[in-house]
Structure formats: C-alpha cells, structure tokens
C-alpha cells in the first residue's frame, strides 16, 4: 500500500513500538500522502487536511503499542484514525460556527471567489460526498473508507475494525444504500449530487 520500498510496515512498527523514531519517520514518509488524501475527502481546505494528517501521526506515535497492523500495513489503522480525527475536527468547527452565529453580523461584501467555487463542478461533487459521508454512522463510514475508497477486502476491513467479516459485508451494503439515498437528498441544499463512481 505504500510507495516507498524497504522493510514492510510490520517489521518497522515493531521498531516503532520500541521507540525507534527513524522507523516512525519511514512509516510517515510511506503513508502521509494517503492519509492526507483521505483527510482531503472530508475537508476541502488543504490546511485542515494537513492538520488532520499531523494529528493522525501524532496519535499513531502516542498509541503505537495499540496500533493494529493488517497484512503487513499500518495504513488501514491510519485511515480509520483519520475518520475519528476528522469527526472531532468537524465537531470543533460546528462549535466555532455556533459561536460566530452569536456575534453581530458584518456588513455584506460580495466575494468574487464564490463565483468560481460555484462554477467548479468537481468541488460541488466533492462537497456532496463529504456531506453524505458525514451523515453516516461512524462504523458505516469506516467500512466505506476501507472497502470502497481504499479497495480493501472485507476480510482486511474486519481485521482493522475488529468485527466479524459478516458484519462488514452487511454494513457495506447498508452504507452504500444509505449513501444512495443521501446524495439525491442534498439537492435542496443547492449541492449537485455526485455521479456514480465519485467514490
């Protein structure tokens, strides 16, 4: 799953658990792009995705003894942790927006950039998918992340999430169905539904 050759994650992570910072740097270099891309699927702003990526690897180091390696890779654990961190970030942003809502409104000023954002179909589709994913239950979102976005097998996903493979299969089916309902439902919000294959 990584683009950097060398020892597999399993061997490297045993060194990380022992406190080897060099081995952790190799893990970071190997998987940071995948973690950043996954964070970017949930937050359009690159600086937020960068912050999430940093927090994920901080958690990986802090909880290194408990990290689960699946089929020689720590990437599945990192991606699921990305989902958790992203959910915490979303809660923080909601609290921040709530605070701003209680402040006096500024004088309205037209933003030329809005025109370009609304004209960008790909950004609308990405926002659509982010909204829909945020509405799913955490386990369903994790299953979609692993099995659809990262194309892992149900067996691998079951190992990462520590649930029976049958649960993964049923959750995956339910999550896909739910996503199919949520995407068209976003049209009243002014967001065009993503076309098939966006995920």
C-alpha positions in Angstrom: 0.0 0.0 0.0 3.0 2.3 0.4 5.0 3.9 -2.4 8.4 3.7 -0.6 10.4 0.5 -0.7 12.2 -1.1 2.3 11.1 -3.2 5.2 7.4 -3.9 5.5 5.3 -2.0 8.0 5.1 -5.0 10.3 8.9 -5.0 10.8 9.1 -1.3 11.0 6.3 -1.0 13.5 8.0 -3.4 15.9 10.9 -0.9 15.9 8.4 2.0 16.4 6.9 0.2 19.4 10.4 0.0 20.9 10.7 3.8 20.5 12.6 4.0 17.2 12.0 7.4 15.7 13.8 6.7 12.5 11.4 3.8 11.8 8.5 6.0 12.5 9.8 8.6 10.0 9.9 5.8 7.4 6.3 4.9 8.2 5.3 8.6 8.0 7.0 9.1 4.6 5.4 5.9 3.3 1.8 6.8 4.2 1.4 10.5 4.7 0.1 11.1 1.2 -2.6 8.5 1.5 -3.7 9.9 4.9 -3.6 13.5 3.5 -5.8 12.4 0.5 -8.3 10.8 2.8 -8.5 13.8 5.1 -9.0 15.9 2.0 -12.0 13.9 1.0 -13.7 15.1 4.2 -12.3 18.7 4.4 -11.9 20.7 1.3 -9.4 23.1 2.8 -5.8 21.8 2.4 -4.6 23.3 5.6 -7.3 21.4 7.6 -6.3 18.2 5.9 -2.7 18.9 6.8 -3.6 19.5 10.4 -5.6 16.2 10.5 -2.7 14.3 8.9 -0.3 15.7 11.6 -2.8 14.7 14.4 -3.2 11.2 12.9 0.5 10.5 13.0 0.7 12.1 16.5 -1.9 9.6 17.6 -0.1 6.8 15.9 3.1 7.6 17.9 1.2 8.1 21.1 -0.7 4.9 20.8 1.9 2.9 19.0 1.6 -0.1 21.3 -2.1 -0.4 20.3 -1.8 0.1 16.6 -3.1 -2.8 14.5 -1.0 -4.0 11.6 -3.1 -5.7 8.9 -1.5 -7.8 6.1 1.8 -6.1 6.8 0.5 -2.5 6.7 -0.5 0.2 9.2 -2.3 2.2 6.6 -5.8 0.8 7.4 -5.4 1.8 11.1 -4.2 5.3 10.0 -7.2 5.7 7.7 -9.7 4.8 10.4 -7.9 7.1 12.8 -8.2 9.8 10.2 -12.0 9.3 10.3 -12.0 9.7 14.1 -9.8 12.8 14.0 -11.9 14.3 11.2 -15.1 13.8 13.2 -13.5 15.6 16.2 -12.4 18.4 13.8 -16.0 18.7 12.4 -17.4 19.0 16.0 -14.9 21.7 16.8 -15.8 23.6 13.6 -19.5 23.3 14.5 -18.9 24.8 17.9 -16.9 27.6 16.3 -19.7 28.4 13.8 -22.1 28.4 16.7 -20.0 31.0 18.5 -19.8 33.1 15.4 -23.5 32.9 14.9 -24.0 34.8 18.2 -21.7 37.7 17.1 -23.0 40.8 15.3 -23.2 40.1 11.5 -20.6 42.1 9.4 -21.6 44.3 6.6 -22.3 42.2 3.5 -19.4 42.2 1.0 -19.6 40.4 -2.3 -16.9 37.7 -2.8 -15.8 37.2 -6.4 -14.2 33.9 -5.4 -17.7 32.5 -4.7 -18.5 32.6 -8.4 -15.6 30.4 -9.3 -16.3 28.0 -6.4 -19.9 27.5 -7.6 -18.8 27.0 -11.2 -16.5 24.2 -10.2 -18.4 21.0 -10.7 -15.8 18.8 -9.2 -15.8 20.9 -6.0 -19.6 20.6 -5.8 -19.4 16.9 -6.2 -16.7 16.5 -3.5 -18.7 18.7 -1.1 -21.8 16.5 -1.9 -19.9 13.3 -1.0 -18.4 14.9 2.2 -21.9 15.9 3.4 -23.3 12.5 2.7 -20.3 10.7 4.4 -20.7 12.9 7.5 -24.3 11.7 7.8 -23.4 8.1 8.0 -22.9 6.2 11.2 -19.2 6.0 12.2 -18.8 2.3 11.5 -20.5 2.6 8.2 -18.2 5.4 7.2 -15.2 3.4 8.3 -16.3 0.4 6.2 -16.8 2.6 3.1 -13.4 4.2 3.7 -11.7 0.8 3.8 -13.7 -1.2 1.3 -14.7 1.4 -1.3 -12.2 4.3 -1.1 -9.1 2.1 -0.4 -10.4 -1.0 -2.1 -9.6 -3.4 0.7 -11.2 -6.8 1.1 -13.9 -7.3 3.6 -11.6 -9.6 5.5 -8.9 -6.9 5.8 -11.5 -4.4 6.9 -12.8 -6.8 9.5 -9.3 -7.2 10.9 -8.8 -3.4 11.1 -12.1 -2.7 12.8 -12.0 -5.9 14.9 -15.5 -7.0 13.9 -16.7 -10.2 12.1 -16.4 -10.2 8.3 -20.2 -10.8 8.0 -20.8 -7.5 9.9 -18.5 -5.7 7.4 -20.5 -7.2 4.4 -23.8 -6.2 5.9 -22.6 -2.7 6.9 -21.1 -2.1 3.5 -24.3 -3.0 1.7 -26.3 -0.8 4.1 -23.8 2.1 3.8 -24.0 2.0 0.0 -27.8 2.0 0.1 -27.8 4.8 2.6 -25.4 6.9 0.6 -27.6 6.4 -2.5 -30.5 7.9 -0.6 -28.5 10.8 0.9 -26.8 12.0 -2.2 -30.0 12.9 -4.1 -31.5 14.3 -0.8 -28.8 17.0 -0.8 -30.2 18.7 -3.9 -32.5 21.0 -1.9 -29.3 22.3 -0.2 -28.1 23.5 -3.6 -25.4 20.8 -4.0 -25.5 18.8 -7.1 -25.4 15.0 -6.5 -22.2 13.2 -7.2 -22.3 11.0 -10.3 -21.8 7.3 -10.0 -18.2 6.4 -9.4 -17.3 9.5 -7.4 -16.2 7.4 -4.5 
